[in-house]
Amino acid sequence: MSVLKHRMTLIFTNRVIWFLRVFEISFTTILVIENRRSVVLTQRAYRRKYRGKQAPSDNTIRRLVSNFL
């Protein structure tokens, strides 16, 4: 694989990972609003959606919402 092609693959991969991470953060913020700001309900919904991934901590969820608002 050429150096340029390898670099383009890495850039594309990093952007996809970044996009998925932004989507997870947005999804978490929406869950908080839907669950009437209940952190526990938000964590449960996150675990249902992303099986096998650890849900964000309560401080992380609160920080995401405050930054969003």
mmJSON file of the N, C-alpha and C atoms, coordinates in Angstrom:
{"data_MODEL":{"atom_site":{
"group_PDB":["ATOM","ATOM","ATOM","ATOM","ATOM","ATOM","ATOM","ATOM","ATOM","ATOM","ATOM","ATOM","ATOM","ATOM","ATOM","ATOM","ATOM","ATOM","ATOM","ATOM","ATOM","ATOM","ATOM","ATOM","ATOM","ATOM","ATOM","ATOM","ATOM","ATOM","ATOM","ATOM","ATOM","ATOM","ATOM","ATOM","ATOM","ATOM","ATOM","ATOM","ATOM","ATOM","ATOM","ATOM","ATOM","ATOM","ATOM","ATOM","ATOM","ATOM","ATOM","ATOM","ATOM","ATOM","ATOM","ATOM","ATOM","ATOM","ATOM","ATOM","ATOM","ATOM","ATOM","ATOM","ATOM","ATOM","ATOM","ATOM","ATOM","ATOM","ATOM","ATOM","ATOM","ATOM","ATOM","ATOM","ATOM","ATOM","ATOM","ATOM","ATOM","ATOM","ATOM","ATOM","ATOM","ATOM","ATOM","ATOM","ATOM","ATOM","ATOM","ATOM","ATOM","ATOM","ATOM","ATOM","ATOM","ATOM","ATOM","ATOM","ATOM","ATOM","ATOM","ATOM","ATOM","ATOM","ATOM","ATOM","ATOM","ATOM","ATOM","ATOM","ATOM","ATOM","ATOM","ATOM","ATOM","ATOM","ATOM","ATOM","ATOM","ATOM","ATOM","ATOM","ATOM","ATOM","ATOM","ATOM","ATOM","ATOM","ATOM","ATOM","ATOM","ATOM","ATOM","ATOM","ATOM","ATOM","ATOM","ATOM","ATOM","ATOM","ATOM","ATOM","ATOM","ATOM","ATOM","ATOM","ATOM","ATOM","ATOM","ATOM","ATOM","ATOM","ATOM","ATOM","ATOM","ATOM","ATOM","ATOM","ATOM","ATOM","ATOM","ATOM","ATOM","ATOM","ATOM","ATOM","ATOM","ATOM","ATOM","ATOM","ATOM","ATOM","ATOM","ATOM","ATOM","ATOM","ATOM","ATOM","ATOM","ATOM","ATOM","ATOM","ATOM","ATOM","ATOM","ATOM","ATOM","ATOM","ATOM","ATOM","ATOM","ATOM","ATOM","ATOM","ATOM","ATOM","ATOM","ATOM","ATOM","ATOM","ATOM","ATOM","ATOM","ATOM","ATOM"],
"id":[1,2,3,4,5,6,7,8,9,10,11,12,13,14,15,16,17,18,19,20,21,22,23,24,25,26,27,28,29,30,31,32,33,34,35,36,37,38,39,40,41,42,43,44,45,46,47,48,49,50,51,52,53,54,55,56,57,58,59,60,61,62,63,64,65,66,67,68,69,70,71,72,73,74,75,76,77,78,79,80,81,82,83,84,85,86,87,88,89,90,91,92,93,94,95,96,97,98,99,100,101,102,103,104,105,106,107,108,109,110,111,112,113,114,115,116,117,118,119,120,121,122,123,124,125,126,127,128,129,130,131,132,133,134,135,136,137,138,139,140,141,142,143,144,145,146,147,148,149,150,151,152,153,154,155,156,157,158,159,160,161,162,163,164,165,166,167,168,169,170,171,172,173,174,175,176,177,178,179,180,181,182,183,184,185,186,187,188,189,190,191,192,193,194,195,196,197,198,199,200,201,202,203,204,205,206,207],
"type_symbol":["N","C","C","N","C","C","N","C","C","N","C","C","N","C","C","N","C","C","N","C","C","N","C","C","N","C","C","N","C","C","N","C","C","N","C","C","N","C","C","N","C","C","N","C","C","N","C","C","N","C","C","N","C","C","N","C","C","N","C","C","N","C","C","N","C","C","N","C","C","N","C","C","N","C","C","N","C","C","N","C","C","N","C","C","N","C","C","N","C","C","N","C","C","N","C","C","N","C","C","N","C","C","N","C","C","N","C","C","N","C","C","N","C","C","N","C","C","N","C","C","N","C","C","N","C","C","N","C","C","N","C","C","N","C","C","N","C","C","N","C","C","N","C","C","N","C","C","N","C","C","N","C","C","N","C","C","N","C","C","N","C","C","N","C","C","N","C","C","N","C","C","N","C","C","N","C","C","N","C","C","N","C","C","N","C","C","N","C","C","N","C","C","N","C","C","N","C","C","N","C","C","N","C","C","N","C","C"],
"label_atom_id":["N","CA","C","N","CA","C","N","CA","C","N","CA","C","N","CA","C","N","CA","C","N","CA","C","N","CA","C","N","CA","C","N","CA","C","N","CA","C","N","CA","C","N","CA","C","N","CA","C","N","CA","C","N","CA","C","N","CA","C","N","CA","C","N","CA","C","N","CA","C","N","CA","C","N","CA","C","N","CA","C","N","CA","C","N","CA","C","N","CA","C","N","CA","C","N","CA","C","N","CA","C","N","CA","C","N","CA","C","N","CA","C","N","CA","C","N","CA","C","N","CA","C","N","CA","C","N","CA","C","N","CA","C","N","CA","C","N","CA","C","N","CA","C","N","CA","C","N","CA","C","N","CA","C","N","CA","C","N","CA","C","N","CA","C","N","CA","C","N","CA","C","N","CA","C","N","CA","C","N","CA","C","N","CA","C","N","CA","C","N","CA","C","N","CA","C","N","CA","C","N","CA","C","N","CA","C","N","CA","C","N","CA","C","N","CA","C","N","CA","C","N","CA","C","N","CA","C","N","CA","C","N","CA","C","N","CA","C","N","CA","C"],
"label_alt_id":[null,null,null,null,null,null,null,null,null,null,null,null,null,null,null,null,null,null,null,null,null,null,null,null,null,null,null,null,null,null,null,null,null,null,null,null,null,null,null,null,null,null,null,null,null,null,null,null,null,null,null,null,null,null,null,null,null,null,null,null,null,null,null,null,null,null,null,null,null,null,null,null,null,null,null,null,null,null,null,null,null,null,null,null,null,null,null,null,null,null,null,null,null,null,null,null,null,null,null,null,null,null,null,null,null,null,null,null,null,null,null,null,null,null,null,null,null,null,null,null,null,null,null,null,null,null,null,null,null,null,null,null,null,null,null,null,null,null,null,null,null,null,null,null,null,null,null,null,null,null,null,null,null,null,null,null,null,null,null,null,null,null,null,null,null,null,null,null,null,null,null,null,null,null,null,null,null,null,null,null,null,null,null,null,null,null,null,null,null,null,null,null,null,null,null,null,null,null,null,null,null,null,null,null,null,null,null],
"label_comp_id":["MET","MET","MET","SER","SER","SER","VAL","VAL","VAL","LEU","LEU","LEU","LYS","LYS","LYS","HIS","HIS","HIS","ARG","ARG","ARG","MET","MET","MET","THR","THR","THR","LEU","LEU","LEU","ILE","ILE","ILE","PHE","PHE","PHE","THR","THR","THR","ASN","ASN","ASN","ARG","ARG","ARG","VAL","VAL","VAL","ILE","ILE","ILE","TRP","TRP","TRP","PHE","PHE","PHE","LEU","LEU","LEU","ARG","ARG","ARG","VAL","VAL","VAL","PHE","PHE","PHE","GLU","GLU","GLU","ILE","ILE","ILE","SER","SER","SER","PHE","PHE","PHE","THR","THR","THR","THR","THR","THR","ILE","ILE","ILE","LEU","LEU","LEU","VAL","VAL","VAL","ILE","ILE","ILE","GLU","GLU","GLU","ASN","ASN","ASN","ARG","ARG","ARG","ARG","ARG","ARG","SER","SER","SER","VAL","VAL","VAL","VAL","VAL","VAL","LEU","LEU","LEU","THR","THR","THR","GLN","GLN","GLN","ARG","ARG","ARG","ALA","ALA","ALA","TYR","TYR","TYR","ARG","ARG","ARG","ARG","ARG","ARG","LYS","LYS","LYS","TYR","TYR","TYR","ARG","ARG","ARG","GLY","GLY","GLY","LYS","LYS","LYS","GLN","GLN","GLN","ALA","ALA","ALA","PRO","PRO","PRO","SER","SER","SER","ASP","ASP","ASP","ASN","ASN","ASN","THR","THR","THR","ILE","ILE","ILE","ARG","ARG","ARG","ARG","ARG","ARG","LEU","LEU","LEU","VAL","VAL","VAL","SER","SER","SER","ASN","ASN","ASN","PHE","PHE","PHE","LEU","LEU","LEU"],
"label_asym_id":["A","A","A","A","A","A","A","A","A","A","A","A","A","A","A","A","A","A","A","A","A","A","A","A","A","A","A","A","A","A","A","A","A","A","A","A","A","A","A","A","A","A","A","A","A","A","A","A","A","A","A","A","A","A","A","A","A","A","A","A","A","A","A","A","A","A","A","A","A","A","A","A","A","A","A","A","A","A","A","A","A","A","A","A","A","A","A","A","A","A","A","A","A","A","A","A","A","A","A","A","A","A","A","A","A","A","A","A","A","A","A","A","A","A","A","A","A","A","A","A","A","A","A","A","A","A","A","A","A","A","A","A","A","A","A","A","A","A","A","A","A","A","A","A","A","A","A","A","A","A","A","A","A","A","A","A","A","A","A","A","A","A","A","A","A","A","A","A","A","A","A","A","A","A","A","A","A","A","A","A","A","A","A","A","A","A","A","A","A","A","A","A","A","A","A","A","A","A","A","A","A","A","A","A","A","A","A"],
"label_entity_id":["1","1","1","1","1","1","1","1","1","1","1","1","1","1","1","1","1","1","1","1","1","1","1","1","1","1","1","1","1","1","1","1","1","1","1","1","1","1","1","1","1","1","1","1","1","1","1","1","1","1","1","1","1","1","1","1","1","1","1","1","1","1","1","1","1","1","1","1","1","1","1","1","1","1","1","1","1","1","1","1","1","1","1","1","1","1","1","1","1","1","1","1","1","1","1","1","1","1","1","1","1","1","1","1","1","1","1","1","1","1","1","1","1","1","1","1","1","1","1","1","1","1","1","1","1","1","1","1","1","1","1","1","1","1","1","1","1","1","1","1","1","1","1","1","1","1","1","1","1","1","1","1","1","1","1","1","1","1","1","1","1","1","1","1","1","1","1","1","1","1","1","1","1","1","1","1","1","1","1","1","1","1","1","1","1","1","1","1","1","1","1","1","1","1","1","1","1","1","1","1","1","1","1","1","1","1","1"],
"label_seq_id":[1,1,1,2,2,2,3,3,3,4,4,4,5,5,5,6,6,6,7,7,7,8,8,8,9,9,9,10,10,10,11,11,11,12,12,12,13,13,13,14,14,14,15,15,15,16,16,16,17,17,17,18,18,18,19,19,19,20,20,20,21,21,21,22,22,22,23,23,23,24,24,24,25,25,25,26,26,26,27,27,27,28,28,28,29,29,29,30,30,30,31,31,31,32,32,32,33,33,33,34,34,34,35,35,35,36,36,36,37,37,37,38,38,38,39,39,39,40,40,40,41,41,41,42,42,42,43,43,43,44,44,44,45,45,45,46,46,46,47,47,47,48,48,48,49,49,49,50,50,50,51,51,51,52,52,52,53,53,53,54,54,54,55,55,55,56,56,56,57,57,57,58,58,58,59,59,59,60,60,60,61,61,61,62,62,62,63,63,63,64,64,64,65,65,65,66,66,66,67,67,67,68,68,68,69,69,69],
"pdbx_PDB_ins_code":[null,null,null,null,null,null,null,null,null,null,null,null,null,null,null,null,null,null,null,null,null,null,null,null,null,null,null,null,null,null,null,null,null,null,null,null,null,null,null,null,null,null,null,null,null,null,null,null,null,null,null,null,null,null,null,null,null,null,null,null,null,null,null,null,null,null,null,null,null,null,null,null,null,null,null,null,null,null,null,null,null,null,null,null,null,null,null,null,null,null,null,null,null,null,null,null,null,null,null,null,null,null,null,null,null,null,null,null,null,null,null,null,null,null,null,null,null,null,null,null,null,null,null,null,null,null,null,null,null,null,null,null,null,null,null,null,null,null,null,null,null,null,null,null,null,null,null,null,null,null,null,null,null,null,null,null,null,null,null,null,null,null,null,null,null,null,null,null,null,null,null,null,null,null,null,null,null,null,null,null,null,null,null,null,null,null,null,null,null,null,null,null,null,null,null,null,null,null,null,null,null,null,null,null,null,null,null],
"Cartn_x":[0.854,0.0,0.899,0.581,1.389,1.173,2.122,2.069,0.851,0.567,-0.572,-1.887,-2.007,-3.236,-3.402,-2.322,-2.375,-2.801,-2.231,-2.586,-4.049,-4.541,-5.946,-6.864,-6.455,-7.247,-7.315,-6.19,-6.168,-7.039,-6.968,-7.788,-9.267,-9.632,-11.027,-11.47,-10.64,-10.975,-11.14,-10.243,-10.339,-11.6,-11.973,-13.193,-14.442,-14.453,-15.601,-15.713,-14.584,-14.593,-15.068,-14.586,-15.007,-16.51,-17.016,-18.441,-19.268,-18.847,-19.58,-19.556,-18.436,-18.342,-19.264,-19.31,-20.219,-21.669,-21.976,-23.329,-23.677,-22.753,-23.012,-23.242,-22.462,-22.639,-24.0,-24.377,-25.69,-26.811,-26.648,-27.655,-27.807,-26.699,-26.74,-27.456,-27.183,-27.841,-29.339,-29.731,-31.157,-31.817,-31.126,-31.68,-31.94,-31.046,-31.232,-32.488,-32.683,-33.861,-35.129,-35.091,-36.259,-36.59,-35.576,-35.783,-35.92,-36.278,-36.533,-35.337,-34.162,-32.896,-32.522,-33.019,-32.645,-31.372,-30.324,-29.043,-29.132,-29.789,-29.892,-30.663,-31.781,-32.547,-31.761,-30.987,-30.15,-29.082,-28.445,-27.429,-28.029,-29.199,-29.862,-30.185,-30.708,-31.028,-29.761,-28.685,-27.402,-26.914,-27.013,-26.577,-27.428,-28.72,-29.585,-29.198,-28.88,-28.533,-27.153,-26.173,-24.788,-24.379,-24.877,-24.564,-23.063,-22.547,-21.134,-20.284,-20.856,-20.107,-20.552,-19.607,-19.914,-20.602,-21.654,-22.38,-21.541,-21.723,-20.985,-21.344,-20.399,-20.652,-21.649,-22.157,-23.139,-22.526,-21.271,-20.618,-20.437,-20.104,-19.934,-21.252,-22.316,-23.632,-24.035,-23.841,-24.194,-23.355,-22.074,-21.2,-21.614,-21.971,-22.421,-23.668,-24.6,-25.854,-25.594,-24.754,-24.508,-23.774,-22.857,-22.188,-23.159,-24.067,-25.052,-25.989,-26.454,-27.384,-26.66],
"Cartn_y":[-1.173,0.0,1.233,2.171,3.384,4.216,5.069,5.924,6.838,7.392,8.295,7.56,6.37,5.597,5.209,4.836,4.482,5.687,6.859,8.073,8.442,8.319,8.629,7.665,6.403,5.421,5.803,6.221,6.636,7.863,8.832,10.041,9.68,8.83,8.413,7.671,6.754,5.98,6.89,7.844,8.769,9.618,10.034,10.847,10.022,8.768,7.903,7.682,7.414,7.222,8.49,9.656,10.926,11.128,10.833,10.996,10.086,8.841,7.917,8.382,8.92,9.427,10.625,11.523,12.676,12.195,11.168,10.616,10.045,9.34,8.791,9.903,10.966,12.091,12.748,12.945,13.531,12.629,11.335,10.378,10.418,10.51,10.582,11.841,12.958,14.215,14.14,13.554,13.396,12.484,11.422,10.519,11.236,12.114,12.857,13.697,14.356,15.206,14.354,13.219,12.341,11.721,11.425,10.764,11.753,12.952,13.999,14.192,14.225,14.491,13.423,12.217,11.121,10.469,10.549,9.984,8.457,7.858,6.397,5.86,6.483,6.043,6.241,7.313,7.568,6.489,6.119,5.069,3.731,3.423,2.167,2.151,3.274,3.348,3.263,3.862,3.799,2.355,1.631,0.228,-0.632,-0.315,-1.069,-0.814,0.428,0.794,0.27,0.462,0.074,-1.081,-2.258,-3.428,-3.689,-3.993,-4.273,-3.054,-1.858,-0.641,-0.127,0.375,0.931,2.286,2.502,3.77,4.89,6.107,7.239,7.424,7.94,8.18,9.326,9.453,10.514,11.898,12.072,13.377,13.681,12.67,12.871,13.269,12.597,12.911,14.338,14.72,16.087,17.131,16.839,17.767,17.892,16.764,16.806,17.652,17.484,18.244,19.729,20.05,21.471,22.121,21.391,21.94,22.09,21.149,21.218,22.412,22.591,23.689,25.018],
"Cartn_z":[0.0,0.0,0.0,-0.825,-0.885,0.377,0.625,1.811,1.753,0.588,0.436,0.674,0.106,0.287,1.754,2.41,3.826,4.667,4.345,5.084,4.868,3.656,3.366,4.111,4.212,4.951,6.424,6.993,8.394,8.628,7.724,7.861,7.804,6.847,6.73,7.983,8.472,9.668,10.877,11.048,12.175,12.102,10.903,10.767,11.051,10.636,10.929,12.427,13.079,14.53,15.22,14.766,15.352,15.167,13.976,13.712,14.609,14.777,15.638,17.081,17.516,18.886,19.084,18.121,18.204,18.238,17.448,17.45,18.819,19.46,20.79,21.808,21.717,22.639,22.419,21.17,20.859,21.347,21.132,21.569,23.088,23.807,25.265,25.72,25.076,25.44,25.188,24.08,23.777,24.806,25.219,26.226,27.545,27.922,29.171,29.096,27.985,27.824,27.805,27.084,27.021,28.372,29.175,30.468,31.615,31.276,32.271,33.198,32.588,33.279,34.3,34.152,35.036,34.499,35.27,34.857,34.808,35.77,35.831,34.621,34.294,33.123,31.83,31.779,30.606,30.47,31.564,31.517,31.096,31.572,31.174,29.685,29.19,27.762,26.916,27.388,26.67,26.593,27.706,27.72,26.797,26.711,25.79,24.341,24.016,22.646,22.253,23.12,22.829,23.739,23.435,24.245,24.247,25.425,25.553,25.856,25.728,26.052,27.416,28.152,29.458,29.279,30.037,29.956,30.558,30.069,30.647,32.12,32.886,34.308,34.471,35.686,35.932,35.73,36.13,35.918,34.433,33.658,32.214,31.573,31.954,31.397,31.748,32.985,33.401,32.649,32.446,31.72,30.259,29.641,28.244,28.1,29.019,28.938,29.179,30.158,30.422,29.251,28.613,27.434,26.27,26.138,25.072,25.245,26.472,26.74,26.72],
"occupancy":[1.0,1.0,1.0,1.0,1.0,1.0,1.0,1.0,1.0,1.0,1.0,1.0,1.0,1.0,1.0,1.0,1.0,1.0,1.0,1.0,1.0,1.0,1.0,1.0,1.0,1.0,1.0,1.0,1.0,1.0,1.0,1.0,1.0,1.0,1.0,1.0,1.0,1.0,1.0,1.0,1.0,1.0,1.0,1.0,1.0,1.0,1.0,1.0,1.0,1.0,1.0,1.0,1.0,1.0,1.0,1.0,1.0,1.0,1.0,1.0,1.0,1.0,1.0,1.0,1.0,1.0,1.0,1.0,1.0,1.0,1.0,1.0,1.0,1.0,1.0,1.0,1.0,1.0,1.0,1.0,1.0,1.0,1.0,1.0,1.0,1.0,1.0,1.0,1.0,1.0,1.0,1.0,1.0,1.0,1.0,1.0,1.0,1.0,1.0,1.0,1.0,1.0,1.0,1.0,1.0,1.0,1.0,1.0,1.0,1.0,1.0,1.0,1.0,1.0,1.0,1.0,1.0,1.0,1.0,1.0,1.0,1.0,1.0,1.0,1.0,1.0,1.0,1.0,1.0,1.0,1.0,1.0,1.0,1.0,1.0,1.0,1.0,1.0,1.0,1.0,1.0,1.0,1.0,1.0,1.0,1.0,1.0,1.0,1.0,1.0,1.0,1.0,1.0,1.0,1.0,1.0,1.0,1.0,1.0,1.0,1.0,1.0,1.0,1.0,1.0,1.0,1.0,1.0,1.0,1.0,1.0,1.0,1.0,1.0,1.0,1.0,1.0,1.0,1.0,1.0,1.0,1.0,1.0,1.0,1.0,1.0,1.0,1.0,1.0,1.0,1.0,1.0,1.0,1.0,1.0,1.0,1.0,1.0,1.0,1.0,1.0,1.0,1.0,1.0,1.0,1.0,1.0],
"B_iso_or_equiv":[0.0,0.0,0.0,0.0,0.0,0.0,0.0,0.0,0.0,0.0,0.0,0.0,0.0,0.0,0.0,0.0,0.0,0.0,0.0,0.0,0.0,0.0,0.0,0.0,0.0,0.0,0.0,0.0,0.0,0.0,0.0,0.0,0.0,0.0,0.0,0.0,0.0,0.0,0.0,0.0,0.0,0.0,0.0,0.0,0.0,0.0,0.0,0.0,0.0,0.0,0.0,0.0,0.0,0.0,0.0,0.0,0.0,0.0,0.0,0.0,0.0,0.0,0.0,0.0,0.0,0.0,0.0,0.0,0.0,0.0,0.0,0.0,0.0,0.0,0.0,0.0,0.0,0.0,0.0,0.0,0.0,0.0,0.0,0.0,0.0,0.0,0.0,0.0,0.0,0.0,0.0,0.0,0.0,0.0,0.0,0.0,0.0,0.0,0.0,0.0,0.0,0.0,0.0,0.0,0.0,0.0,0.0,0.0,0.0,0.0,0.0,0.0,0.0,0.0,0.0,0.0,0.0,0.0,0.0,0.0,0.0,0.0,0.0,0.0,0.0,0.0,0.0,0.0,0.0,0.0,0.0,0.0,0.0,0.0,0.0,0.0,0.0,0.0,0.0,0.0,0.0,0.0,0.0,0.0,0.0,0.0,0.0,0.0,0.0,0.0,0.0,0.0,0.0,0.0,0.0,0.0,0.0,0.0,0.0,0.0,0.0,0.0,0.0,0.0,0.0,0.0,0.0,0.0,0.0,0.0,0.0,0.0,0.0,0.0,0.0,0.0,0.0,0.0,0.0,0.0,0.0,0.0,0.0,0.0,0.0,0.0,0.0,0.0,0.0,0.0,0.0,0.0,0.0,0.0,0.0,0.0,0.0,0.0,0.0,0.0,0.0,0.0,0.0,0.0,0.0,0.0,0.0],
"pdbx_formal_charge":[null,null,null,null,null,null,null,null,null,null,null,null,null,null,null,null,null,null,null,null,null,null,null,null,null,null,null,null,null,null,null,null,null,null,null,null,null,null,null,null,null,null,null,null,null,null,null,null,null,null,null,null,null,null,null,null,null,null,null,null,null,null,null,null,null,null,null,null,null,null,null,null,null,null,null,null,null,null,null,null,null,null,null,null,null,null,null,null,null,null,null,null,null,null,null,null,null,null,null,null,null,null,null,null,null,null,null,null,null,null,null,null,null,null,null,null,null,null,null,null,null,null,null,null,null,null,null,null,null,null,null,null,null,null,null,null,null,null,null,null,null,null,null,null,null,null,null,null,null,null,null,null,null,null,null,null,null,null,null,null,null,null,null,null,null,null,null,null,null,null,null,null,null,null,null,null,null,null,null,null,null,null,null,null,null,null,null,null,null,null,null,null,null,null,null,null,null,null,null,null,null,null,null,null,null,null,null],
"auth_seq_id":[1,1,1,2,2,2,3,3,3,4,4,4,5,5,5,6,6,6,7,7,7,8,8,8,9,9,9,10,10,10,11,11,11,12,12,12,13,13,13,14,14,14,15,15,15,16,16,16,17,17,17,18,18,18,19,19,19,20,20,20,21,21,21,22,22,22,23,23,23,24,24,24,25,25,25,26,26,26,27,27,27,28,28,28,29,29,29,30,30,30,31,31,31,32,32,32,33,33,33,34,34,34,35,35,35,36,36,36,37,37,37,38,38,38,39,39,39,40,40,40,41,41,41,42,42,42,43,43,43,44,44,44,45,45,45,46,46,46,47,47,47,48,48,48,49,49,49,50,50,50,51,51,51,52,52,52,53,53,53,54,54,54,55,55,55,56,56,56,57,57,57,58,58,58,59,59,59,60,60,60,61,61,61,62,62,62,63,63,63,64,64,64,65,65,65,66,66,66,67,67,67,68,68,68,69,69,69],
"auth_comp_id":["MET","MET","MET","SER","SER","SER","VAL","VAL","VAL","LEU","LEU","LEU","LYS","LYS","LYS","HIS","HIS","HIS","ARG","ARG","ARG","MET","MET","MET","THR","THR","THR","LEU","LEU","LEU","ILE","ILE","ILE","PHE","PHE","PHE","THR","THR","THR","ASN","ASN","ASN","ARG","ARG","ARG","VAL","VAL","VAL","ILE","ILE","ILE","TRP","TRP","TRP","PHE","PHE","PHE","LEU","LEU","LEU","ARG","ARG","ARG","VAL","VAL","VAL","PHE","PHE","PHE","GLU","GLU","GLU","ILE","ILE","ILE","SER","SER","SER","PHE","PHE","PHE","THR","THR","THR","THR","THR","THR","ILE","ILE","ILE","LEU","LEU","LEU","VAL","VAL","VAL","ILE","ILE","ILE","GLU","GLU","GLU","ASN","ASN","ASN","ARG","ARG","ARG","ARG","ARG","ARG","SER","SER","SER","VAL","VAL","VAL","VAL","VAL","VAL","LEU","LEU","LEU","THR","THR","THR","GLN","GLN","GLN","ARG","ARG","ARG","ALA","ALA","ALA","TYR","TYR","TYR","ARG","ARG","ARG","ARG","ARG","ARG","LYS","LYS","LYS","TYR","TYR","TYR","ARG","ARG","ARG","GLY","GLY","GLY","LYS","LYS","LYS","GLN","GLN","GLN","ALA","ALA","ALA","PRO","PRO","PRO","SER","SER","SER","ASP","ASP","ASP","ASN","ASN","ASN","THR","THR","THR","ILE","ILE","ILE","ARG","ARG","ARG","ARG","ARG","ARG","LEU","LEU","LEU","VAL","VAL","VAL","SER","SER","SER","ASN","ASN","ASN","PHE","PHE","PHE","LEU","LEU","LEU"],
"auth_asym_id":["A","A","A","A","A","A","A","A","A","A","A","A","A","A","A","A","A","A","A","A","A","A","A","A","A","A","A","A","A","A","A","A","A","A","A","A","A","A","A","A","A","A","A","A","A","A","A","A","A","A","A","A","A","A","A","A","A","A","A","A","A","A","A","A","A","A","A","A","A","A","A","A","A","A","A","A","A","A","A","A","A","A","A","A","A","A","A","A","A","A","A","A","A","A","A","A","A","A","A","A","A","A","A","A","A","A","A","A","A","A","A","A","A","A","A","A","A","A","A","A","A","A","A","A","A","A","A","A","A","A","A","A","A","A","A","A","A","A","A","A","A","A","A","A","A","A","A","A","A","A","A","A","A","A","A","A","A","A","A","A","A","A","A","A","A","A","A","A","A","A","A","A","A","A","A","A","A","A","A","A","A","A","A","A","A","A","A","A","A","A","A","A","A","A","A","A","A","A","A","A","A","A","A","A","A","A","A"],
"auth_atom_id":["N","CA","C","N","CA","C","N","CA","C","N","CA","C","N","CA","C","N","CA","C","N","CA","C","N","CA","C","N","CA","C","N","CA","C","N","CA","C","N","CA","C","N","CA","C","N","CA","C","N","CA","C","N","CA","C","N","CA","C","N","CA","C","N","CA","C","N","CA","C","N","CA","C","N","CA","C","N","CA","C","N","CA","C","N","CA","C","N","CA","C","N","CA","C","N","CA","C","N","CA","C","N","CA","C","N","CA","C","N","CA","C","N","CA","C","N","CA","C","N","CA","C","N","CA","C","N","CA","C","N","CA","C","N","CA","C","N","CA","C","N","CA","C","N","CA","C","N","CA","C","N","CA","C","N","CA","C","N","CA","C","N","CA","C","N","CA","C","N","CA","C","N","CA","C","N","CA","C","N","CA","C","N","CA","C","N","CA","C","N","CA","C","N","CA","C","N","CA","C","N","CA","C","N","CA","C","N","CA","C","N","CA","C","N","CA","C","N","CA","C","N","CA","C","N","CA","C","N","CA","C","N","CA","C","N","CA","C","N","CA","C"],
"pdbx_PDB_model_num":[1,1,1,1,1,1,1,1,1,1,1,1,1,1,1,1,1,1,1,1,1,1,1,1,1,1,1,1,1,1,1,1,1,1,1,1,1,1,1,1,1,1,1,1,1,1,1,1,1,1,1,1,1,1,1,1,1,1,1,1,1,1,1,1,1,1,1,1,1,1,1,1,1,1,1,1,1,1,1,1,1,1,1,1,1,1,1,1,1,1,1,1,1,1,1,1,1,1,1,1,1,1,1,1,1,1,1,1,1,1,1,1,1,1,1,1,1,1,1,1,1,1,1,1,1,1,1,1,1,1,1,1,1,1,1,1,1,1,1,1,1,1,1,1,1,1,1,1,1,1,1,1,1,1,1,1,1,1,1,1,1,1,1,1,1,1,1,1,1,1,1,1,1,1,1,1,1,1,1,1,1,1,1,1,1,1,1,1,1,1,1,1,1,1,1,1,1,1,1,1,1,1,1,1,1,1,1]
}}}
